[in-house]
Amino acid sequence: MTGRAEITRKIPFRTAMMAQNRGFIVVFGFVMAVFFLFGPLPARMADHNAIRWLLGPIVCPLVAFGLHVLFPYRPYGNYYARREGLGDLDASDPDAKRLSDLYASPAKSAIALEKSLLPPGAWCYRSRGSLAVAALPEGVAAMNKRPGLRLSVSMLGALGLLFMPLAHEALAQQATFFFDDFNGSSLDASKWKTDIATSGIRFADSVWTFPASAANYGSVTVMDSRLTLANSSPTPSCPLFPLIWTNTAIPAHGDFELEFRMRYASPGYWGDGVRIVTMPSAFEPALGSTEPAKGQYVLMIHQDNVDCKGPNISLLGYPGEGSASLAFDTAWHTFTLRYQDGQSSLYVDGAYFAGPHPTPRPHCIQLGVGEVGCCGDACDCCGCSWTSFSVDYIRVTLLKATAANTSTWGTVKARYR
């Protein structure tokens, strides 16, 4: 009978090393898979690709298994075996031939599945020409005899991974703090302040005051589940625009995500848009108050027909993207502001845009403009009207302080951009 030491000498070093260090290789493979699929890579434009998230865990193992089937491993037919003096040893040595036949046999795939899918501690051995499992529960032994059953367990795990994002979305809906899809014929007074929407005081010359009585404020309409603010015929000497706001849409504590979908309908000389701002106190304009209308913005979406086309997207600490050389943009866009640990990140149409940047905590959402426009005598170049825009919905979702989101891959990846 061939001794153990003699058989060991007939096994190529790298083959034996991989078998002895299987645990480390499996863990290292999982870490690298997570890193390359979801993790940060310096000098690479990382993203939040849902297709790769869903398909990666399924496709990558299948690719590896396919390569294993198409290009079977030959322990004695490679450069390293020849360098050790074991090249083509299976042609003359019966023990080496048994090992080589095992790698080339149809049972090879079952062995690979066995080592990959069975729990740690399962000892596999070759007995009477078939695979068997020693010291395993009856159910696991049955699985060992039926590779299809073992594979079904893997597929169930894969399906579970596929449904994880859906479950996350369902949980996110439960954590919704504020939502308005403007369904109805007028604004919800429990959500929005409309006292001076199209009348009343405005901020002019550093104070809240009443404008000229003949001034046209424009209109606020809710139709087809969309909110529209417009003023196509302002008074040139005192150009005004509608203003509505809410102080209750953003939570006072904790991390959150604010998302809204909007589009600019028509261009004008005076620009307007959406402001997510922080205020010293709740925003409540009062006659004679000198508190600025716009506060300190954390996020501002603004577009006019002069020098802020594109539109101009400004996250505090990040310069705006608008430019006079760009075309006036009338497409629908979804903006997502994620506030975590005192920092804000911005995503536009699902793609990373800027951040994370340290910002104050915003308190107020403003739609429209509270200031009186200026330079009416120079508006002939670009249309003496205000830019109009529509909002489809606004949603604010709480980001619960759990291990799943206190430090997300998206936050880490953003720092490598």
C-alpha positions as CSV (number, residue, x, y, z in Angstrom):
1,M,0.0,0.0,0.0
2,T,1.3,3.4,-0.9
3,G,2.2,5.5,2.2
4,R,0.7,8.8,3.0
5,A,4.0,10.7,2.8
6,E,4.7,9.1,-0.6
7,I,1.3,10.2,-1.9
8,T,1.8,13.7,-0.6
9,R,5.0,14.0,-2.5
10,K,3.1,13.2,-5.7
11,I,0.7,16.1,-5.3
12,P,1.8,19.4,-6.8
13,F,2.6,22.0,-4.2
14,R,0.1,24.6,-5.4
15,T,-2.7,22.0,-5.6
16,A,-2.0,20.9,-2.0
17,M,-1.7,24.5,-0.8
18,M,-5.1,25.5,-2.3
19,A,-6.7,22.5,-0.6
20,Q,-5.1,23.2,2.8
21,N,-6.0,26.9,2.7
22,R,-9.6,26.6,1.3
23,G,-11.1,28.5,4.2
24,F,-8.9,31.6,3.6
25,I,-9.4,31.4,-0.1
26,V,-13.2,31.3,0.3
27,V,-13.2,34.3,2.7
28,F,-10.8,36.2,0.6
29,G,-13.0,35.6,-2.5
30,F,-16.1,36.8,-0.8
31,V,-14.3,40.0,0.4
32,M,-13.0,40.7,-3.1
33,A,-16.4,40.0,-4.6
34,V,-18.1,42.5,-2.3
35,F,-15.3,45.0,-2.8
36,F,-15.4,44.9,-6.6
37,L,-19.2,44.8,-6.9
38,F,-20.2,47.4,-4.3
39,G,-17.1,48.8,-2.7
40,P,-14.8,51.9,-3.2
41,L,-12.2,51.8,-6.0
42,P,-9.8,54.7,-6.1
43,A,-9.6,56.5,-9.5
44,R,-12.9,54.9,-10.6
45,M,-16.2,56.7,-11.0
46,A,-18.3,54.6,-8.6
47,D,-22.0,54.5,-8.9
48,H,-25.2,53.0,-7.5
49,N,-26.0,50.6,-10.2
50,A,-29.0,48.5,-9.2
51,I,-28.5,46.0,-12.1
52,R,-25.0,45.2,-10.9
53,W,-26.3,44.8,-7.3
54,L,-29.0,42.4,-8.5
55,L,-27.1,40.4,-11.1
56,G,-23.6,40.4,-9.7
57,P,-24.1,37.8,-7.0
58,I,-25.7,35.5,-9.6
59,V,-23.6,36.0,-12.7
60,C,-20.2,36.1,-11.1
61,P,-20.4,32.6,-9.5
62,L,-21.9,31.2,-12.8
63,V,-19.0,32.7,-14.8
64,A,-16.4,31.2,-12.4
65,F,-18.2,27.8,-12.6
66,G,-18.4,28.0,-16.4
67,L,-14.7,28.6,-16.6
68,H,-14.2,25.6,-14.3
69,V,-16.2,23.4,-16.6
70,L,-14.8,24.7,-19.9
71,F,-11.1,24.8,-18.8
72,P,-10.8,21.9,-16.3
73,Y,-7.8,22.0,-14.0
74,R,-5.0,19.5,-14.9
75,P,-2.8,19.1,-11.8
76,Y,0.1,17.6,-13.8
77,G,-0.3,19.4,-17.1
78,N,0.8,22.9,-16.1
79,Y,4.0,24.9,-15.8
80,Y,4.2,24.7,-12.1
81,A,3.9,20.9,-12.0
82,R,6.6,20.6,-14.6
83,R,8.9,23.0,-12.7
84,E,8.5,20.7,-9.6
85,G,9.4,17.7,-11.7
86,L,5.9,16.3,-11.7
87,G,4.9,17.1,-15.3
88,D,2.8,14.4,-16.9
89,L,3.3,12.2,-13.9
90,D,-0.2,10.9,-14.3
91,A,0.9,9.1,-17.5
92,S,3.2,6.8,-15.5
93,D,2.1,6.8,-11.9
94,P,-1.3,5.1,-10.9
95,D,-1.8,7.3,-7.8
96,A,-1.2,10.5,-9.9
97,K,-3.5,9.1,-12.6
98,R,-6.3,8.6,-10.0
99,L,-6.0,12.3,-8.9
100,S,-5.9,13.4,-12.5
101,D,-8.9,11.3,-13.4
102,L,-10.8,12.7,-10.5
103,Y,-10.3,16.3,-11.8
104,A,-11.4,15.2,-15.3
105,S,-14.4,13.1,-14.2
106,P,-18.0,14.1,-14.3
107,A,-18.0,14.0,-10.5
108,K,-15.6,17.0,-10.6
109,S,-18.5,19.5,-10.7
110,A,-20.2,17.7,-7.8
111,I,-17.0,17.9,-5.8
112,A,-16.8,21.7,-6.5
113,L,-20.4,22.1,-5.4
114,E,-19.8,19.9,-2.4
115,K,-16.9,22.0,-1.1
116,S,-18.8,25.3,-1.9
117,L,-22.3,24.5,-0.6
118,L,-21.9,22.1,2.3
119,P,-21.5,23.7,5.8
120,P,-18.0,23.8,7.4
121,G,-17.1,20.5,9.1
122,A,-18.5,18.3,6.3
123,W,-15.8,15.7,5.5
124,C,-16.0,14.3,2.0
125,Y,-14.3,11.2,1.0
126,R,-14.3,8.8,-2.0
127,S,-15.8,5.4,-1.3
128,R,-16.6,2.7,-3.8
129,G,-16.5,5.1,-6.7
130,S,-19.1,7.6,-5.3
131,L,-19.0,10.6,-3.1
132,A,-20.2,10.1,0.5
133,V,-20.4,12.4,3.5
134,A,-19.3,11.2,7.0
135,A,-20.7,12.3,10.3
136,L,-23.4,14.5,8.9
137,P,-27.1,14.8,9.8
138,E,-29.4,12.7,7.6
139,G,-30.8,15.8,5.8
140,V,-27.4,16.9,4.8
141,A,-26.4,13.4,3.7
142,A,-29.5,13.4,1.5
143,M,-28.4,16.7,0.0
144,N,-25.0,15.3,-0.7
145,K,-26.5,12.5,-2.8
146,R,-28.7,15.0,-4.7
147,P,-26.6,17.9,-6.1
148,G,-29.8,19.5,-7.5
149,L,-31.1,19.8,-4.0
150,R,-27.9,21.4,-2.8
151,L,-28.1,23.8,-5.7
152,S,-31.7,24.7,-4.8
153,V,-30.5,25.9,-1.4
154,S,-28.0,28.2,-3.2
155,M,-30.7,29.4,-5.6
156,L,-33.0,30.2,-2.6
157,G,-30.2,32.3,-1.1
158,A,-29.7,34.1,-4.4
159,L,-33.5,34.8,-4.6
160,G,-33.3,36.1,-1.1
161,L,-30.5,38.5,-2.2
162,L,-32.6,39.6,-5.1
163,F,-35.6,40.5,-2.8
164,M,-33.4,42.4,-0.3
165,P,-33.6,45.7,-2.2
166,L,-37.4,45.3,-2.4
167,A,-37.6,44.6,1.3
168,H,-35.5,47.7,2.0
169,E,-37.8,49.8,-0.2
170,A,-40.8,48.5,1.7
171,L,-39.2,49.4,5.0
172,A,-38.3,52.8,3.6
173,Q,-42.0,53.5,2.9
174,Q,-42.8,52.7,6.5
175,A,-40.2,55.4,7.6
176,T,-41.7,58.1,5.4
177,F,-41.7,61.4,7.3
178,F,-43.3,63.7,4.7
179,F,-44.9,63.1,1.4
180,D,-46.9,65.2,-1.0
181,D,-47.8,64.1,-4.6
182,F,-50.1,67.2,-5.0
183,N,-53.1,65.0,-5.6
184,G,-56.2,67.2,-5.7
185,S,-57.1,70.7,-6.9
186,S,-55.3,72.8,-4.3
187,L,-52.4,72.7,-1.9
188,D,-52.8,70.8,1.4
189,A,-52.9,73.6,4.0
190,S,-51.7,71.2,6.7
191,K,-48.4,70.8,4.8
192,W,-47.7,74.1,3.2
193,K,-47.8,77.8,4.2
194,T,-49.7,79.7,1.6
195,D,-50.6,82.9,3.4
196,I,-48.5,85.0,1.0
197,A,-48.4,82.6,-1.9
198,T,-49.8,85.2,-4.4
199,S,-50.4,88.2,-2.2
200,G,-49.1,90.1,0.8
201,I,-45.6,91.1,1.8
202,R,-42.3,90.5,-0.1
203,F,-38.6,91.0,0.8
204,A,-37.3,94.2,-0.8
205,D,-34.5,96.5,0.3
206,S,-33.6,94.2,3.1
207,V,-37.0,94.3,4.8
208,W,-40.4,92.5,4.5
209,T,-42.8,95.1,3.1
210,F,-45.9,95.5,0.9
211,P,-45.1,96.0,-2.8
212,A,-47.0,98.3,-5.1
213,S,-50.7,97.5,-5.1
214,A,-50.7,97.0,-8.9
215,A,-48.0,94.3,-8.8
216,N,-48.8,90.9,-10.3
217,Y,-47.8,88.0,-8.1
218,G,-48.4,85.2,-10.6
219,S,-50.2,81.9,-9.9
220,V,-50.0,78.7,-7.9
221,T,-52.0,75.8,-9.5
222,V,-52.4,72.1,-8.7
223,M,-53.5,70.1,-11.6
224,D,-52.9,66.5,-12.8
225,S,-51.1,65.7,-9.6
226,R,-48.5,68.5,-10.2
227,L,-47.9,71.8,-8.6
228,T,-47.0,74.7,-10.9
229,L,-45.7,78.1,-10.0
230,A,-45.6,80.7,-12.7
231,N,-45.8,84.4,-13.6
232,S,-45.7,85.1,-17.3
233,S,-46.8,88.7,-17.0
234,P,-45.1,90.4,-14.0
235,T,-45.1,94.1,-13.4
236,P,-41.7,95.2,-14.8
237,S,-41.2,97.9,-12.2
238,C,-41.9,95.4,-9.3
239,P,-41.5,91.8,-10.6
240,L,-43.0,89.3,-8.1
241,F,-43.2,85.5,-8.0
242,P,-45.3,83.1,-5.9
243,L,-43.8,81.8,-2.6
244,I,-44.9,78.8,-0.6
245,W,-43.0,76.9,2.1
246,T,-43.1,74.3,4.8
247,N,-41.3,74.1,8.2
248,T,-42.6,70.6,9.0
249,A,-41.3,68.5,6.2
250,I,-37.8,67.9,7.6
251,P,-37.3,66.0,10.9
252,A,-35.7,67.9,13.7
253,H,-33.4,65.0,14.6
254,G,-31.8,62.1,12.9
255,D,-30.6,61.4,9.3
256,F,-33.0,61.7,6.4
257,E,-33.3,61.6,2.6
258,L,-35.3,64.3,0.8
259,E,-36.3,63.6,-2.8
260,F,-38.4,65.6,-5.3
261,R,-39.1,65.5,-9.0
262,M,-39.4,68.7,-11.0
263,R,-39.1,70.4,-14.3
264,Y,-38.9,73.9,-15.7
265,A,-41.8,74.6,-18.1
266,S,-40.8,77.9,-19.7
267,P,-37.8,80.2,-19.6
268,G,-37.8,83.8,-18.4
269,Y,-35.5,86.6,-17.4
270,W,-36.1,86.2,-13.7
271,G,-35.1,82.8,-12.3
272,D,-36.6,80.8,-9.5
273,G,-36.9,77.2,-8.2
274,V,-36.6,75.1,-5.1
275,R,-34.5,75.9,-2.0
276,I,-33.8,73.6,0.9
277,V,-32.6,76.0,3.6
278,T,-31.6,76.4,7.2
279,M,-33.0,79.2,9.2
280,P,-32.2,80.7,12.7
281,S,-35.9,79.9,13.6
282,A,-39.0,78.7,11.8
283,F,-39.5,80.7,8.6
284,E,-42.4,83.0,9.3
285,P,-42.2,86.3,7.2
286,A,-43.6,89.3,9.1
287,L,-44.1,92.9,8.1
288,G,-41.0,94.9,9.0
289,S,-38.8,91.8,9.7
290,T,-35.3,92.0,8.3
291,E,-34.8,88.2,8.3
292,P,-33.7,87.3,4.7
293,A,-36.2,85.4,2.6
294,K,-33.8,82.7,1.4
295,G,-31.9,81.9,4.6
296,Q,-28.7,79.8,4.1
297,Y,-29.4,77.3,1.4
298,V,-28.2,73.6,1.7
299,L,-29.5,72.8,-1.8
300,M,-30.8,75.2,-4.4
301,I,-32.2,74.4,-7.8
302,H,-32.4,77.6,-9.9
303,Q,-32.8,78.4,-13.6
304,D,-33.3,81.5,-15.6
305,N,-32.8,82.4,-19.3
306,V,-29.7,84.5,-18.7
307,D,-26.7,83.0,-17.0
308,C,-28.1,80.1,-15.0
309,K,-29.3,77.6,-17.6
310,G,-28.8,73.9,-17.2
311,P,-30.3,74.3,-14.5
312,N,-28.0,75.7,-11.8
313,I,-27.7,73.0,-9.1
314,S,-25.9,74.2,-6.0
315,L,-25.1,72.1,-2.9
316,L,-23.5,74.1,-0.1
317,G,-19.7,73.7,-0.5
318,Y,-20.1,72.7,-4.1
319,P,-20.2,75.3,-6.9
320,G,-23.3,75.5,-9.1
321,E,-23.4,73.8,-12.5
322,G,-25.5,76.4,-14.4
323,S,-24.1,78.4,-17.2
324,A,-25.1,80.9,-19.9
325,S,-23.6,78.6,-22.5
326,L,-26.0,75.8,-21.7
327,A,-29.4,75.2,-23.2
328,F,-32.5,75.9,-21.1
329,D,-33.5,72.6,-19.6
330,T,-37.2,71.6,-19.6
331,A,-36.8,67.9,-18.8
332,W,-38.0,66.2,-15.7
333,H,-35.3,65.5,-13.1
334,T,-35.3,63.8,-9.7
335,F,-33.1,65.4,-7.0
336,T,-32.2,63.4,-3.9
337,L,-30.6,65.1,-0.9
338,R,-29.2,62.7,1.6
339,Y,-28.3,64.1,5.0
340,Q,-26.2,61.8,7.3
341,D,-24.0,62.6,10.2
342,G,-24.0,66.4,9.5
343,Q,-23.0,65.9,5.9
344,S,-25.1,66.3,2.7
345,S,-24.8,64.3,-0.6
346,L,-26.7,65.0,-3.7
347,Y,-27.9,62.6,-6.4
348,V,-29.5,63.7,-9.7
349,D,-31.7,61.2,-11.5
350,G,-30.2,58.4,-9.4
351,A,-26.6,59.2,-10.2
352,Y,-24.1,60.7,-7.8
353,F,-23.7,64.5,-8.2
354,A,-21.8,65.9,-5.2
355,G,-20.8,65.3,-1.5
356,P,-20.7,64.4,1.1
357,H,-20.0,67.9,2.4
358,P,-20.4,69.3,5.9
359,T,-23.6,71.4,5.9
360,P,-26.0,72.8,8.5
361,R,-29.1,70.9,9.1
362,P,-31.9,72.2,6.8
363,H,-35.2,73.1,8.3
364,C,-37.4,74.6,5.5
365,I,-38.4,73.8,1.9
366,Q,-39.2,76.9,-0.1
367,L,-40.8,76.8,-3.5
368,G,-40.7,80.1,-5.4
369,V,-39.1,83.4,-4.6
370,G,-39.7,85.8,-1.7
371,E,-37.6,88.6,-3.0
372,V,-38.7,91.3,-5.4
373,G,-36.9,91.0,-8.8
374,C,-34.8,93.7,-10.2
375,C,-33.4,95.1,-13.5
376,G,-36.8,95.1,-15.3
377,D,-35.5,97.6,-17.8
378,A,-32.9,95.1,-19.1
379,C,-35.2,92.1,-19.5
380,D,-35.9,92.5,-23.3
381,C,-33.0,90.3,-24.2
382,C,-34.4,87.2,-22.5
383,G,-38.2,87.6,-22.1
384,C,-39.7,89.9,-19.5
385,S,-41.2,87.1,-17.5
386,W,-40.4,84.7,-14.7
387,T,-39.2,81.1,-15.3
388,S,-42.1,78.7,-14.5
389,F,-41.7,75.3,-13.0
390,S,-43.7,72.2,-11.9
391,V,-43.1,69.8,-9.0
392,D,-44.4,66.2,-9.3
393,Y,-43.8,65.1,-5.7
394,I,-41.7,65.6,-2.6
395,R,-40.8,62.9,-0.2
396,V,-38.8,62.9,3.0
397,T,-37.7,59.6,4.4
398,L,-36.1,58.9,7.8
399,L,-32.8,57.0,7.7
400,K,-32.9,54.9,10.8
401,A,-29.7,54.7,12.9
402,T,-28.9,51.0,12.2
403,A,-25.8,49.2,11.2
404,A,-27.3,49.0,7.7
405,N,-27.3,52.7,7.0
406,T,-25.1,54.5,9.6
407,S,-22.2,54.0,7.2
408,T,-23.4,53.1,3.7
409,W,-21.4,51.9,0.8
410,G,-22.7,54.9,-1.1
411,T,-21.2,57.3,1.5
412,V,-17.8,55.5,1.4
413,K,-17.8,55.3,-2.4
414,A,-18.6,59.0,-2.7
415,R,-15.4,59.9,-0.9
416,Y,-13.3,58.2,-3.6
417,R,-14.8,60.2,-6.5
